[in-house]
Amino acid sequence: MSKSKSITEALDNIYRAIGADEGNIEFPQLANGSVEKVLVFNSDDKIFLNTDGPIPFFHSTGEGILTDLQGHALPGSKGLSSLPLTNPKELDDAVLWPPVQQHPYNKPPVDPTNTTEIGFAKNFISFGDGSSLATVGPSLAKILLLKGGGAQFWESSVQAICEATGKYEGARGMLVFAGSAVFPAWPPTRPEQIQLLSKGFDARLVRCFKLVLKKDQ
């Protein structure tokens, strides 16, 4: 690598060295084994809580677009998701955090308190080139109340690939993602919270796929 003439050029060289050229979402250095592929990317989504039917559910509109880790848009891409809220009490449970675990951490027991009230979500990722990956699996949401009356909201999920098209046709593997949203003012009552979430909110997600293509199965 040649000597950089500026900080910006140095950062660009680092991005290229780790495989983070503009539009790149493949990170072979994160793979384990010769056939595993790793995709890492971001998405900015608009999420709504839909309360029209018998079961409320969070869902994305598909209006957002995927980006690489530098924020460059991936043309034609989109993400769709839905997460049923089977019990409105889950909003109350989301502010409860798990207890400190018994040491050492590399041996049982495990206390799953405040981590087991989870929902199951499905996701569909279209990459804009005719390729797509769809997944399904459990999700866990947490809310942290902030000074000043706001709240930080997180949702994480671990999902298995259930459908794949295009260059990923027949792929099998896993998706993990962590998404977050921030609310400058978090209402104190559940009806007000549901009303706020129903209006829609901006979420930012980091997604990571680890998969094996059909030809290597």
Rosetta blueprint (number, residue, H / E / L):
1 M L
2 S L
3 K L
4 S L
5 K L
6 S L
7 I H
8 T H
9 E H
10 A H
11 L H
12 D H
13 N H
14 I H
15 Y H
16 R H
17 A H
18 I L
19 G L
20 A L
21 D L
22 E L
23 G L
24 N L
25 I L
26 E E
27 F L
28 P H
29 Q H
30 L H
31 A L
32 N L
33 G L
34 S L
35 V L
36 E E
37 K E
38 V E
39 L E
40 V E
41 F E
42 N E
43 S E
44 D E
45 D E
46 K E
47 I E
48 F E
49 L E
50 N E
51 T L
52 D L
53 G L
54 P L
55 I L
56 P L
57 F E
58 F E
59 H E
60 S E
61 T L
62 G L
63 E L
64 G L
65 I E
66 L E
67 T E
68 D L
69 L L
70 Q L
71 G L
72 H L
73 A E
74 L L
75 P L
76 G L
77 S L
78 K E
79 G E
80 L E
81 S E
82 S E
83 L E
84 P E
85 L L
86 T L
87 N L
88 P L
89 K L
90 E H
91 L H
92 D H
93 D H
94 A L
95 V L
96 L L
97 W L
98 P L
99 P L
100 V L
101 Q L
102 Q L
103 H L
104 P L
105 Y L
106 N L
107 K L
108 P L
109 P L
110 V L
111 D L
112 P L
113 T L
114 N L
115 T L
116 T L
117 E L
118 I L
119 G E
120 F E
121 A E
122 K E
123 N E
124 F E
125 I E
126 S E
127 F L
128 G L
129 D L
130 G L
131 S L
132 S E
133 L E
134 A E
135 T E
136 V E
137 G E
138 P E
139 S E
140 L E
141 A E
142 K E
143 I E
144 L E
145 L E
146 L L
147 K L
148 G L
149 G L
150 G L
151 A E
152 Q E
153 F E
154 W E
155 E E
156 S E
157 S E
158 V E
159 Q E
160 A E
161 I E
162 C E
163 E E
164 A E
165 T E
166 G H
167 K H
168 Y H
169 E L
170 G L
171 A L
172 R E
173 G E
174 M E
175 L E
176 V E
177 F E
178 A E
179 G E
180 S E
181 A E
182 V E
183 F E
184 P L
185 A L
186 W L
187 P L
188 P L
189 T L
190 R H
191 P H
192 E H
193 Q H
194 I H
195 Q H
196 L H
197 L H
198 S H
199 K L
200 G L
201 F E
202 D E
203 A E
204 R E
205 L E
206 V E
207 R E
208 C E
209 F E
210 K E
211 L E
212 V E
213 L L
214 K H
215 K H
216 D H
217 Q L
